[in-house]
Amino acid sequence: MTQTAAAIDDDRIELGEMAGSLGFLLRIAQVQVFEEFYEALSAHDMKPGEFTVLWVIHLNPGLRQGTIARALHIKPAHMTKLVARLVAAGYVSRITPTDDRRSVRLMLTSSGKAFVQRNRDELINFHKAERSRLDDDEFEQFAVLLRKFTGITEARP
């Protein structure tokens, strides 16, 4: 006997071995978290990657654009477009060192600093809300394992 399309339960999808794939599970988790993060940022006309870059520049003023791109696994062409958008928004300035004209260092402008300070609590609280799916011990264990897996050795509050 064959199942008709009407008899298939669309709420349950068999994933088989994919349900045990770390890459698959990480991708689904990333999409879920980024959808929520994007919603939090949409009021500011900003994407998660843009705020992440702003945050990194805030914590590391003067870093090379390429260094940030490598650390965040952003392709150079995409990083160039992302930084151009942040520059156009008035949040970031590019500095070309006189001793190395090929590199570009990034700094927050006064508007960028004000944006990060003004929205810091809201966006950091969003990250705290990510913990709602796990209890404190589960979250810490998950974070430790993800840092180990990704090679990120330190976490700052």
Secondary structure, 3 states (H helix, E strand, C coil): CCCCHHHCCCCCCCCHHHHHCHHHHHHHHHHHHHHHHHHHHHCCCCCHHHHHHHHHHHHCCCCEHHHHHHHHCCCHHHHHHHHHHHHHCCCEEEECCCCCCCCCEEEECHHHHHHHHHHHHHHHHHHHHHHHHCCHHHHHHHHHHHHHHHCCCCCCC
